[in-house]
Amino acid sequence: MKGLSGPKLLVVGGAGGSPAMSVLASRRRMWALLFLSGFAFVSLGTILCASRDHPSPPLSTARMATTTPPLAAAATTAAPGLPGYVFDALVQYAAAAGNGTAASMPGGDVRAIAAVLRRRAPCNLLVFGLGGETPLWRALNHGGRTVFLDENQYYVSHLEGRHPGLEAYDVVYTTTVREFPGLLDAARAAAAAECRPVQNLLYSDCRLAINDLPNHLYDVPWDVILVDGPRGYTAASPGRMAAIFTAGVMARTRAEEAAETDVLVHDYEREVERACSREFLCEENRVAETSTRSLAHFVVPGGRSAARRETFCGGAAGAGKATTTASP
């Protein structure tokens, strides 16, 4: 019996332990599976929440981010302008508003200026004068650089506060409307000297030259210049003689070969604006098709051809004929 009990105990012990170990192993596998499932569930939930709170950028944005040129190159690469339908909507509402109030620019003038900006924008746009259309000009030149100049430093500060990012500077005009006849005669007499058509305005001694702007503005190749200021309403108020003269010199002094600057003069029906435009921008450069009674559009050539000229206009002031200039 003793000889049989040993093997029997060994056999019973081996047979009885196997189910217990199997159950224990099964439980361990179950807990491990539950743990892994829970971990995977938590990880998936975290990813979904992150995607919801921080969505990935659209494909176009991601491509732009990977292809954006360096800062130095970006300065010479024009950003895209406004979509056409947005451009048209802005012009339509602004023109409608201009036709309904005397304080705004007439709708026809708004459309004429917008037609020039549609062709040139995004570009370097210089505007003499702040007013109701200021946000419009800035918006239509989306992607370009738009700079405003005004004689009222308080109005400049006011609009800068209302329109963050607006680039505007105040200008001190030293001439008045009542001085117009004498200033025009003096400029004609000094056309080959201090009032010459191609010069560095920063160092000019001509009374009609604006030479107190921030220095960097004289280095900008302005594509479009809009003269809608200073006021010029009364004999004692600053006239636009200096603004028109400065615009003409800026356009002619551009160094780029075959460069052209679109210069638009508002309130052209007034004597000062009309006479100075004919003297310094020239009838030979006026584009009749994109001008109105109160807005004159000139395309002034710059570059080397202008540097060889000693006078502003090819013939007598006001003798040139209206011309149509092809788009660049």
C-alpha positions in Angstrom: 0.0 0.0 0.0 2.8 2.4 0.8 4.4 1.6 -2.5 1.2 2.5 -4.3 0.4 5.6 -2.3 3.4 7.6 -3.5 2.6 7.4 -7.2 -1.1 7.8 -6.5 -0.5 11.0 -4.6 1.8 12.3 -7.3 -0.8 11.6 -10.0 -3.7 13.1 -8.0 -1.6 16.2 -7.1 -0.7 16.7 -10.8 -4.2 16.3 -12.0 -5.8 18.5 -9.3 -3.3 21.5 -9.9 -3.9 21.9 -13.6 -7.4 23.4 -13.5 -6.4 25.9 -10.8 -3.4 27.1 -12.8 -5.6 27.4 -15.9 -8.1 29.5 -14.1 -5.4 31.7 -12.7 -3.8 32.1 -16.1 -7.2 32.9 -17.7 -7.8 35.6 -15.1 -4.5 37.2 -15.7 -5.0 37.2 -19.4 -8.5 38.7 -18.9 -7.1 41.5 -16.6 -4.3 42.2 -19.1 -6.8 42.4 -21.9 -9.0 44.7 -19.9 -6.1 46.9 -19.1 -4.9 47.1 -22.6 -8.4 47.8 -23.9 -8.9 50.6 -21.3 -5.5 52.1 -22.2 -6.4 52.1 -25.9 -9.8 53.6 -25.2 -8.3 56.4 -23.1 -5.6 57.1 -25.8 -8.2 57.2 -28.6 -10.4 59.6 -26.5 -7.4 61.9 -25.9 -6.6 62.0 -29.7 -10.2 62.8 -30.6 -10.4 65.6 -28.0 -7.2 67.1 -29.2 -8.4 67.0 -32.8 -11.6 68.7 -31.8 -9.9 71.5 -29.8 -7.0 72.0 -32.2 -8.1 71.2 -35.7 -5.5 70.7 -38.4 -5.1 73.6 -40.8 -6.6 73.3 -44.2 -4.5 71.8 -47.0 -4.0 75.2 -48.7 -2.8 76.8 -45.4 -0.4 73.9 -44.7 1.0 74.2 -48.2 1.5 77.9 -47.8 3.3 77.3 -44.5 5.7 75.0 -46.2 6.3 77.2 -49.2 6.4 80.6 -47.5 9.5 82.4 -48.7 12.1 83.8 -46.2 11.3 87.3 -44.8 13.8 89.0 -47.1 12.2 87.4 -50.2 8.6 88.0 -48.9 9.2 91.8 -49.1 9.6 91.6 -52.9 6.7 89.1 -53.5 3.3 90.6 -53.9 0.6 89.0 -51.7 -2.7 88.1 -53.5 -5.3 90.8 -53.7 -9.0 90.6 -52.8 -11.2 88.1 -54.5 -13.1 89.8 -57.3 -16.5 89.5 -55.8 -15.4 91.0 -52.5 -13.7 93.9 -54.4 -16.9 94.5 -56.4 -19.1 94.4 -53.3 -16.9 97.0 -51.5 -17.0 99.3 -54.5 -20.7 99.0 -55.0 -21.6 99.9 -51.4 -19.1 102.7 -51.2 -20.3 104.2 -54.5 -23.9 104.0 -53.4 -23.0 105.7 -50.1 -21.2 108.4 -52.0 -24.2 109.2 -54.1 -26.3 109.7 -51.1 -24.3 112.3 -49.0 -22.3 115.4 -49.9 -19.6 114.4 -47.3 -18.5 111.4 -49.3 -16.8 111.1 -52.7 -19.2 110.8 -55.6 -19.9 107.3 -56.7 -18.4 107.9 -60.2 -15.1 109.0 -58.7 -15.0 106.0 -56.4 -15.5 103.6 -59.3 -12.8 105.4 -61.4 -10.2 105.1 -58.6 -11.3 101.5 -57.9 -10.7 100.7 -61.6 -7.1 101.9 -61.3 -6.6 99.9 -58.1 -8.1 96.8 -59.7 -5.4 97.0 -62.3 -2.5 97.8 -60.0 -3.3 96.1 -56.7 -1.7 94.8 -54.6 0.7 97.7 -55.0 2.4 100.7 -53.2 -0.4 103.2 -52.7 0.1 106.7 -51.3 -3.0 108.8 -50.4 -2.9 112.5 -49.6 -5.8 113.1 -47.3 -7.9 111.1 -44.8 -11.7 110.8 -45.1 -14.7 108.5 -45.3 -13.1 106.4 -48.1 -9.9 105.7 -46.1 -10.9 102.1 -45.1 -12.0 101.4 -48.6 -8.7 102.4 -50.3 -6.8 100.3 -47.7 -9.1 97.3 -48.3 -9.0 97.5 -52.1 -5.2 97.4 -51.9 -5.3 94.2 -49.8 -1.8 92.6 -49.8 -0.1 95.9 -50.8 1.2 98.8 -48.8 -1.2 101.8 -48.3 0.1 105.0 -46.6 -2.0 108.0 -45.8 -0.8 111.6 -45.3 -3.0 114.3 -43.6 -2.5 117.8 -42.2 -4.5 117.1 -39.0 -2.4 115.1 -36.5 -5.4 114.6 -34.2 -7.4 113.0 -37.0 -4.5 110.8 -37.9 -4.4 109.6 -34.3 -8.1 109.1 -34.2 -8.2 106.9 -37.3 -5.2 104.9 -36.2 -7.1 104.0 -33.0 -10.2 103.0 -35.0 -8.4 101.1 -37.6 -5.5 99.1 -36.1 -2.6 98.7 -38.4 -3.4 101.8 -40.4 -0.2 103.5 -41.6 -0.7 107.3 -41.5 1.4 110.3 -40.9 0.7 114.0 -40.3 2.2 116.6 -42.7 2.8 120.3 -42.0 1.9 122.3 -45.1 3.6 125.7 -45.3 1.7 127.1 -48.2 -1.9 128.3 -48.6 -4.4 128.6 -51.4 -4.0 132.4 -51.6 -0.3 132.0 -52.4 -1.0 129.8 -55.4 -0.3 132.3 -58.3 3.1 133.3 -56.9 4.1 129.8 -56.0 3.2 128.6 -59.5 5.3 131.3 -61.1 8.2 130.6 -58.8 8.1 126.9 -59.6 8.1 127.6 -63.3 11.1 129.9 -63.0 13.0 127.2 -61.0 12.0 124.2 -63.1 15.6 123.6 -64.1 16.9 124.2 -60.5 15.4 123.6 -57.1 12.0 122.8 -58.6 13.2 120.4 -61.3 11.0 117.3 -62.1 13.6 114.7 -61.1 15.3 115.2 -57.7 15.7 113.9 -54.2 12.7 115.6 -52.4 14.3 115.0 -49.0 16.9 117.7 -49.7 14.8 119.9 -52.0 14.7 123.7 -51.5 11.6 124.1 -53.7 8.7 125.6 -51.7 6.3 123.2 -53.3 8.3 120.1 -52.3 7.2 118.2 -49.2 10.5 117.2 -47.6 9.5 116.5 -44.0 8.0 113.0 -44.4 9.6 110.0 -42.7 12.7 109.3 -44.7 11.8 105.8 -45.8 8.8 107.0 -47.7 11.0 108.7 -50.2 12.5 105.3 -51.1 9.2 103.6 -51.9 8.4 103.2 -55.6 4.8 104.4 -55.5 2.6 102.7 -58.1 -0.6 104.8 -57.4 -0.8 108.2 -55.8 -4.2 109.7 -54.9 -4.3 113.4 -54.1 -7.4 114.1 -52.0 -5.9 116.5 -49.5 -5.2 118.8 -47.9 -8.5 120.6 -47.7 -8.0 123.6 -50.0 -11.5 124.9 -49.4 -10.7 128.5 -48.5 -7.9 131.0 -49.3 -6.3 130.5 -45.9 -6.3 126.7 -45.9 -3.5 124.6 -47.1 -3.8 124.0 -50.9 -2.9 121.0 -52.9 -0.1 122.6 -54.9 2.6 120.9 -52.8 0.9 117.5 -52.9 0.5 117.6 -56.7 4.1 118.8 -57.2 5.5 116.2 -54.9 3.4 113.4 -56.5 4.7 114.5 -59.9 8.4 114.4 -58.7 7.9 111.1 -57.0 6.5 109.5 -60.1 9.3 110.8 -62.4 12.1 110.0 -59.9 11.4 106.2 -59.9 14.5 104.4 -61.0 12.8 101.3 -62.5 13.0 101.0 -66.2 9.7 101.8 -67.9 8.1 102.5 -64.5 4.7 104.3 -64.5 2.8 105.8 -61.7 -1.0 106.3 -61.7 -1.7 109.7 -60.2 -5.3 110.6 -59.4 -6.3 114.2 -58.4 -9.7 114.7 -56.7 -11.7 118.0 -56.9 -10.2 118.6 -60.3 -12.9 121.1 -61.1 -11.2 123.6 -58.7 -8.7 126.1 -60.0 -5.7 125.0 -57.9 -6.1 121.3 -58.6 -6.7 121.8 -62.3 -3.8 124.3 -62.9 -1.2 122.4 -60.8 -2.1 119.1 -62.4 -1.7 120.5 -65.9 1.6 122.1 -64.8 3.2 119.2 -63.0 1.4 116.0 -64.2 0.7 117.2 -67.7 -2.3 116.9 -70.0 -0.3 114.7 -72.3 -0.4 112.1 -69.5 -4.1 112.4 -68.6 -6.3 109.4 -69.4 -9.7 110.8 -70.4 -11.5 107.4 -70.3 -10.8 106.9 -66.6 -11.3 110.6 -65.6 -14.5 112.4 -64.5 -15.4 116.0 -64.1 -14.1 116.1 -60.5 -11.3 113.4 -60.8 -8.3 113.5 -63.2 -6.3 110.4 -63.9 -2.7 110.7 -65.1 -0.2 108.0 -65.9 3.2 109.6 -65.3 6.3 107.8 -66.8 9.4 107.4 -64.6 12.7 105.6 -65.1 15.5 106.7 -67.3 13.4 108.5 -69.8 12.2 110.9 -67.1 15.7 111.4 -65.8 16.7 113.0 -69.1 13.9 115.5 -69.0 14.4 119.1 -67.8 10.8 120.1 -67.9 7.6 118.5 -66.5 5.6 118.6 -69.7 6.4 118.1 -73.4 4.6 121.2 -74.5 3.0 124.2 -72.9 1.0 123.5 -69.7 -2.5 122.5 -70.6 -1.8 122.2 -74.3 -1.4 118.4 -74.3 -4.3 116.2 -75.5 -6.0 113.6 -73.4 -4.5 110.2 -74.1 -5.2 106.6 -73.3 -2.4 104.7 -71.8 -2.2 100.9 -72.0 -2.2 98.9 -68.8 1.3 97.7 -67.9 
